[in-house]
Amino acid sequence: MKIIAIACNDRFFTIGKTRRKIITSNGCNEPCKNRFYCPKRNWLMLEKCPFLNLNECNNFVKMCGKI
């Protein structure tokens, strides 16, 4: 089993050695092989996040404690 590094910066989405331009404006819910990338958790998820961007996610965490 290999560990693959996943990163999303201002302009690029990187999985292992593969690098491409981000499709979404902020990197939230970035599609990748039938999964969606969550920058808050730094992980690929099966379903889209209900939040539109990272600011909404952070506000929810501040009000409720966790996702």
Secondary structure, 3 states (H helix, E strand, C coil): CCCCCEEECCCEEEECCEEEECCCCCCCCEEECCEEEECCCCEEECCCCCCCCHHHHHHHHHHHCCC
